[in-house]
Amino acid sequence: MKSRSPQGVHYETLAASASHHIDLQTGAVIPAIQPSTTFARDEQYNLINPAHGYARDKSPTYLIAEQVLADLENAAECRLFSSGMAAIASVIQALGSGGHVLVPDSFYWGVFSWLKSYSASSGLKVSTYANADSASLASVLDELKQAGDSPGLVWVETPSNPFLYVTDIAEAAQNAHAAGAMLCVDSTAATPVLTRPLDLGADLVVHSATKYLNGHGDALVGAVLTNGDNSLWQSVAEQRAMAGSVPGSLEAWLLTRGLRTLFLRVRQCCSNTLAIAEWLEQQSMVDKVNYPGLSTHQHHAIARQQMQGGFGGLLSFELKADKVATLKFVGALRLIVSATSLGGTETLIEHRASVEPPETGVPENQLRLAVGIEQVDDLIEDFQQAFDTTFGT
């Protein structure tokens, strides 16, 4: 990836300075939170500031976060939503009644579950490809095209949650466009620090900005970005303006605050995660480690080509144990917290089979680790004592 932005400065500088959004009225280096939901008009009933009429569409605080994120993703436009799921739903719903989306067969279970419910009530057709198999997407698209049933949208989640499959975005974009479809990439796990999907040919990018972009576990936010004006984006933007699935001003401000340290946090997470993944591979009670930074990972070559500067802060691993022993191991951890999320400063571990529906196929001996920015030796020592306590290793 390019190290300098179109503005001529490094992306790290854009993030750290929040794209130089200084409060011009006060000179404050940190922009203020603007909580107002409505904005005044003059005696001719014209808006005093034409950019702001009602906060459901264009709050000043949203606009700052949206501009910073757009700068980091090389996007033409960005819209914030009330959560990552709200952002994802906005893109799928923009296909309209009777639309057709092609999704991976292994990805975030929240989207998987929502799609089952939404497709049943909306008439949306959902087809799947195997993201464990790098050739599957092109093969399925060809089959659908031959049948005269090409999708309007191809969905990619890379790296995927929780198996950490990596999809070649440039190849996926080429295949999707050849089939007459648009490509949307969920880049939550990669962030613009490691991958910029729009630069690789994607039409839309979504983020659960609650995760790495905010980075502190204190704001529920989603984002959709586009590389240009298109019918799907127009529908997403219109739906956001009309339906109002927006974050609060505080959440948008917290997102901008988090983006200032994004590069530092993600790089530390990447460093810690690779060290832990390599350590886990050497443990006798570990059956498999899923992390694209390992040379043993099936998509390591794609990850090396596509992810610049690291391989992310998310990994999963499978123990040589049943469900009972796996949960006992988790319970023995003292520093690492059992909780559902990722992208924060603290390390979290999760037994996915306890929270996902059985049809997602997550093994009962699999654990998902969202690595934080702690001193990595402390994390490894916590794992070692948990192995010793549980298995006597």
WOHU-V504115 format. One record per residue. N is the residue number from 0. PHI is phi in degrees with one decimal (NA if undefined). OMEGA is omega in degrees with one decimal (none if undefined). Layout:
# WOHU-V504115
n: [N | N]
phi: [PHI | PHI]
omega: [OMEGA | OMEGA]
This chain:
# WOHU-V504115
n: [0 | 1 | 2 | 3 | 4 | 5 | 6 | 7 | 8 | 9 | 10 | 11 | 12 | 13 | 14 | 15 | 16 | 17 | 18 | 19 | 20 | 21 | 22 | 23 | 24 | 25 | 26 | 27 | 28 | 29 | 30 | 31 | 32 | 33 | 34 | 35 | 36 | 37 | 38 | 39 | 40 | 41 | 42 | 43 | 44 | 45 | 46 | 47 | 48 | 49 | 50 | 51 | 52 | 53 | 54 | 55 | 56 | 57 | 58 | 59 | 60 | 61 | 62 | 63 | 64 | 65 | 66 | 67 | 68 | 69 | 70 | 71 | 72 | 73 | 74 | 75 | 76 | 77 | 78 | 79 | 80 | 81 | 82 | 83 | 84 | 85 | 86 | 87 | 88 | 89 | 90 | 91 | 92 | 93 | 94 | 95 | 96 | 97 | 98 | 99 | 100 | 101 | 102 | 103 | 104 | 105 | 106 | 107 | 108 | 109 | 110 | 111 | 112 | 113 | 114 | 115 | 116 | 117 | 118 | 119 | 120 | 121 | 122 | 123 | 124 | 125 | 126 | 127 | 128 | 129 | 130 | 131 | 132 | 133 | 134 | 135 | 136 | 137 | 138 | 139 | 140 | 141 | 142 | 143 | 144 | 145 | 146 | 147 | 148 | 149 | 150 | 151 | 152 | 153 | 154 | 155 | 156 | 157 | 158 | 159 | 160 | 161 | 162 | 163 | 164 | 165 | 166 | 167 | 168 | 169 | 170 | 171 | 172 | 173 | 174 | 175 | 176 | 177 | 178 | 179 | 180 | 181 | 182 | 183 | 184 | 185 | 186 | 187 | 188 | 189 | 190 | 191 | 192 | 193 | 194 | 195 | 196 | 197 | 198 | 199 | 200 | 201 | 202 | 203 | 204 | 205 | 206 | 207 | 208 | 209 | 210 | 211 | 212 | 213 | 214 | 215 | 216 | 217 | 218 | 219 | 220 | 221 | 222 | 223 | 224 | 225 | 226 | 227 | 228 | 229 | 230 | 231 | 232 | 233 | 234 | 235 | 236 | 237 | 238 | 239 | 240 | 241 | 242 | 243 | 244 | 245 | 246 | 247 | 248 | 249 | 250 | 251 | 252 | 253 | 254 | 255 | 256 | 257 | 258 | 259 | 260 | 261 | 262 | 263 | 264 | 265 | 266 | 267 | 268 | 269 | 270 | 271 | 272 | 273 | 274 | 275 | 276 | 277 | 278 | 279 | 280 | 281 | 282 | 283 | 284 | 285 | 286 | 287 | 288 | 289 | 290 | 291 | 292 | 293 | 294 | 295 | 296 | 297 | 298 | 299 | 300 | 301 | 302 | 303 | 304 | 305 | 306 | 307 | 308 | 309 | 310 | 311 | 312 | 313 | 314 | 315 | 316 | 317 | 318 | 319 | 320 | 321 | 322 | 323 | 324 | 325 | 326 | 327 | 328 | 329 | 330 | 331 | 332 | 333 | 334 | 335 | 336 | 337 | 338 | 339 | 340 | 341 | 342 | 343 | 344 | 345 | 346 | 347 | 348 | 349 | 350 | 351 | 352 | 353 | 354 | 355 | 356 | 357 | 358 | 359 | 360 | 361 | 362 | 363 | 364 | 365 | 366 | 367 | 368 | 369 | 370 | 371 | 372 | 373 | 374 | 375 | 376 | 377 | 378 | 379 | 380 | 381 | 382 | 383 | 384 | 385 | 386 | 387 | 388 | 389 | 390 | 391 | 392]
phi: [NA | -66.6 | -88.3 | -108.3 | -82.7 | -58.2 | -76.1 | 94.4 | -112.5 | -70.5 | -62.5 | -58.4 | -68.9 | -59.9 | -69.0 | -63.2 | -95.6 | 51.2 | 54.3 | 60.9 | -85.6 | -83.6 | -72.8 | -69.7 | -72.2 | -111.8 | 83.4 | -62.2 | -69.8 | -98.7 | -60.2 | -80.6 | -80.5 | -107.4 | -85.6 | -62.4 | -93.5 | -138.0 | -135.5 | -73.4 | -121.2 | -87.6 | -67.2 | -91.2 | 64.0 | -91.3 | -61.1 | -60.8 | -121.9 | -58.3 | -75.2 | -133.2 | -120.5 | -152.6 | -70.1 | -60.4 | -109.3 | -139.8 | -79.1 | -54.9 | -72.5 | -62.2 | -61.0 | -65.1 | -61.6 | -63.7 | -69.6 | -61.2 | -66.2 | -60.5 | -61.3 | -70.7 | -98.1 | 54.3 | -96.9 | -75.2 | -148.9 | -141.7 | -130.4 | -88.7 | -130.0 | -71.6 | -166.2 | -61.6 | -66.2 | -64.2 | -64.9 | -62.4 | -61.0 | -63.3 | -70.5 | -63.4 | -66.3 | -66.3 | -66.9 | 83.5 | -61.6 | 82.2 | -69.7 | -139.1 | -124.1 | -107.0 | -124.7 | -69.6 | -85.2 | -140.8 | -160.9 | -53.2 | -65.4 | -62.0 | -69.7 | -55.6 | -68.2 | -64.0 | -61.7 | -59.5 | -71.3 | -66.7 | -65.0 | -65.6 | -97.8 | -106.8 | 85.3 | -63.0 | -92.6 | -119.9 | -111.3 | -129.6 | -127.8 | -92.2 | -76.7 | -72.9 | -105.8 | -63.8 | -92.1 | -66.7 | -59.4 | -62.4 | -64.4 | -67.8 | -60.1 | -65.2 | -62.3 | -66.6 | -65.0 | -62.0 | -86.1 | 70.0 | -133.4 | -66.8 | -75.6 | -85.8 | -144.9 | -108.2 | -110.3 | -126.4 | -122.1 | -145.8 | -62.9 | -83.3 | -114.6 | -110.1 | -88.6 | 61.7 | -70.1 | -118.0 | -105.9 | -72.1 | -66.6 | -61.1 | -68.0 | -62.7 | -64.1 | -61.4 | -68.2 | -63.7 | -66.3 | -64.4 | -91.0 | 81.6 | -108.0 | -96.3 | -115.7 | -116.7 | -116.3 | -84.8 | -108.7 | -55.1 | -74.6 | -90.0 | 65.2 | -67.4 | -64.8 | -104.9 | -149.1 | -120.2 | -58.4 | -64.4 | -67.9 | -98.1 | 112.6 | -66.9 | -92.0 | -138.2 | -129.4 | -120.7 | -135.9 | -83.5 | -68.5 | -55.6 | -83.6 | -65.5 | -63.1 | -75.6 | 78.6 | -127.7 | 63.4 | -131.0 | -151.4 | -93.6 | -148.5 | -126.7 | -147.4 | -125.7 | -131.4 | -134.8 | -92.4 | 176.8 | -78.9 | -148.8 | -63.0 | -67.8 | -63.2 | -56.7 | -69.6 | -61.3 | -65.1 | -66.1 | -63.8 | -63.6 | -68.5 | -84.9 | -83.8 | 74.0 | -81.8 | -115.7 | -78.0 | -78.0 | -61.6 | -62.9 | -63.5 | -64.1 | -64.7 | -65.4 | -64.1 | -60.0 | -57.1 | -66.6 | -62.2 | -62.2 | -110.8 | -54.5 | -64.8 | -62.3 | -66.0 | -65.1 | -66.7 | -67.6 | -58.2 | -61.2 | -61.8 | -62.7 | -67.2 | -62.6 | -62.6 | -68.3 | -60.8 | -65.7 | -67.9 | -61.6 | -60.9 | -91.0 | -86.8 | -65.1 | -92.3 | -102.2 | -86.7 | -156.5 | -120.2 | -103.3 | -155.7 | -66.0 | -78.6 | -86.9 | -64.0 | -81.1 | -71.1 | -63.5 | -113.3 | -60.8 | -64.4 | -64.1 | -61.9 | -61.8 | -76.4 | -99.3 | -105.7 | -100.3 | 94.8 | 152.2 | -122.2 | 96.7 | -106.1 | -117.7 | -145.7 | -134.1 | -146.8 | -118.1 | -86.8 | -85.2 | -160.3 | -87.0 | -62.5 | -61.5 | -69.2 | -62.7 | -69.0 | -63.9 | -62.3 | -61.1 | -65.9 | -83.1 | -69.8 | -108.2 | -98.0 | -78.3 | -93.3 | -83.5 | -166.3 | -97.7 | 170.0 | -162.5 | 89.4 | -88.8 | -78.4 | -100.8 | -86.6 | -121.4 | -124.6 | -143.7 | -90.8 | -61.5 | -64.2 | -80.5 | -118.4 | -94.4 | -67.2 | -57.0 | -68.8 | -76.4 | 76.2 | -76.4 | -64.0 | -72.2 | -102.6 | -94.1 | -125.3 | -102.5 | -116.5 | -105.0 | -84.8 | -99.0 | -112.0 | -65.6 | -68.3 | -63.4 | -61.6 | -66.2 | -66.9 | -65.6 | -62.8 | -65.6 | -61.9 | -61.5 | -67.2 | -70.1 | -63.8 | -62.5 | -65.4 | -85.5 | -115.8 | 68.7 | -81.1]
omega: [176.3 | -179.3 | -179.5 | -179.2 | 174.8 | 177.8 | 176.2 | 177.8 | 178.9 | -179.5 | 177.3 | -179.6 | 177.4 | -179.2 | -175.3 | -178.7 | -173.8 | 179.9 | 175.1 | 176.2 | 176.5 | 176.9 | -174.4 | -179.8 | -175.0 | -173.9 | -179.0 | 178.7 | 178.1 | 179.5 | -179.6 | 171.2 | 176.8 | -173.9 | -174.4 | 177.1 | -179.1 | -171.6 | -169.3 | 177.8 | -179.4 | -175.5 | 173.6 | -178.5 | 171.4 | 177.8 | 177.7 | 171.9 | -175.1 | -178.6 | -173.2 | 177.4 | 179.0 | -167.5 | 179.4 | -179.1 | -172.6 | 171.3 | 176.8 | -178.6 | 174.8 | -171.5 | 178.8 | 179.8 | -179.6 | -179.7 | 178.6 | -178.6 | 176.7 | 177.6 | -177.6 | -178.6 | -173.7 | -177.3 | 175.2 | -179.0 | 177.8 | 171.4 | 175.0 | 177.0 | -173.6 | 177.5 | 174.9 | 179.2 | 176.9 | 177.9 | 179.5 | -179.2 | -178.2 | 179.8 | -179.4 | -178.7 | 178.5 | 176.6 | 179.4 | -179.5 | 179.9 | 178.1 | -176.1 | 179.2 | 177.0 | -174.6 | 175.4 | 179.2 | 177.1 | 178.3 | -173.5 | -171.9 | 178.1 | 176.6 | 178.5 | -177.7 | -180.0 | -179.6 | 178.3 | -178.5 | -176.2 | -178.4 | 179.8 | -176.2 | -172.5 | -174.8 | 176.1 | 175.4 | -180.0 | 173.9 | -177.1 | 170.4 | -177.1 | -178.2 | 170.3 | -177.6 | -175.3 | -178.4 | -171.2 | -175.9 | 179.8 | -179.4 | -179.0 | 177.9 | 178.9 | 178.5 | -179.8 | 179.2 | 178.3 | 180.0 | -178.8 | -174.2 | -178.4 | 178.6 | 174.0 | -175.7 | 171.7 | -177.6 | 177.0 | 171.4 | -175.8 | -12.1 | -174.6 | -177.1 | 10.4 | -174.5 | 175.8 | 171.1 | -180.0 | 179.4 | 176.9 | -173.6 | -179.2 | 178.4 | 178.5 | 178.8 | 179.4 | -179.0 | 179.9 | -177.8 | 177.7 | 179.4 | 179.9 | -178.2 | 171.6 | -178.6 | 173.2 | -178.1 | 169.6 | -175.0 | -178.3 | -174.7 | -178.0 | -174.4 | 176.9 | 174.3 | -172.9 | -176.7 | 173.6 | -172.9 | -179.4 | 177.3 | -178.0 | 174.7 | 178.2 | 178.5 | -179.5 | 173.5 | 173.5 | 175.8 | 157.7 | -175.7 | 171.9 | -171.5 | -172.0 | -174.2 | 172.1 | 168.6 | -176.6 | 176.0 | -175.7 | 178.7 | 177.2 | -175.5 | 171.1 | -179.9 | 170.7 | 179.6 | -180.0 | 177.4 | 179.7 | -178.6 | 176.6 | -173.1 | -179.2 | 177.9 | 178.8 | 179.4 | 177.6 | -178.5 | 179.5 | 179.3 | 178.5 | -178.6 | -174.7 | -175.0 | 172.7 | 177.2 | -171.0 | 174.7 | 172.0 | 179.4 | 179.3 | -179.7 | 178.2 | 177.9 | 178.2 | 175.6 | 177.7 | 176.9 | -178.6 | -178.8 | -179.0 | -178.4 | -173.8 | -174.6 | 178.9 | -177.0 | -177.1 | -179.8 | 176.4 | 176.6 | -179.4 | 179.9 | 179.1 | -174.6 | 178.3 | 179.2 | 179.7 | 179.7 | 179.4 | 178.5 | -179.1 | -179.8 | -177.7 | -175.0 | -174.5 | -177.8 | 177.9 | -177.9 | -175.7 | 174.3 | 178.5 | 178.2 | -174.3 | 177.2 | 178.5 | 178.9 | 179.5 | -179.1 | -174.3 | -179.8 | -177.1 | -178.2 | 177.6 | -179.1 | 179.8 | -178.8 | -169.2 | -176.0 | -174.9 | 174.9 | 178.7 | -173.7 | 175.4 | -176.9 | -176.6 | 172.4 | 171.0 | 178.6 | -177.5 | -179.4 | 170.5 | -172.4 | 174.4 | -176.5 | -177.2 | -179.1 | 178.1 | 178.8 | 176.5 | 177.9 | 178.8 | -179.4 | -179.6 | 179.5 | -176.6 | -177.2 | -177.6 | -171.7 | 173.4 | -178.8 | -179.6 | 168.1 | 177.5 | 174.0 | 179.1 | 180.0 | -178.6 | 179.7 | -179.3 | 176.1 | -175.2 | 172.2 | -170.9 | -177.6 | 178.7 | -176.5 | 179.8 | 174.1 | -175.3 | -175.4 | 176.5 | 173.5 | 178.8 | -179.1 | -179.4 | 178.1 | -179.8 | 175.2 | 176.7 | -178.2 | 173.7 | -170.0 | -179.6 | -173.2 | 178.4 | 171.9 | -168.9 | 179.6 | 178.1 | 179.0 | 179.8 | 177.3 | 177.5 | 175.9 | -177.6 | -179.7 | 178.0 | 174.9 | 179.9 | -178.4 | -172.5 | -171.8 | 179.9 | -177.4 | none]
